[in-house]
Amino acid sequence: MGLNNDNIELYRKIETGFKLTVRKLYEQKAANNETVVICVNGEIKHVSAKELLLAYDKH
């Protein structure tokens, strides 16, 4: 099943919205010096939201 132009555009909009939402979550947690729970290679980790934002900005 291939994606048509309408579906590609919708996918990009959803992806952009998701990235903005995650960014806002990281910013809110960083402002409160909180950690974020993430999964790296199947391992659950608690990471400083500030550190995660710095890594997020590099991409």
Secondary structure, 3 states (H helix, E strand, C coil): CCCCHHHHHHHHHHHHHHHHHHHHHHHHHHHCCCEEEEEECCEEEEEEHHHHHHHHHCC
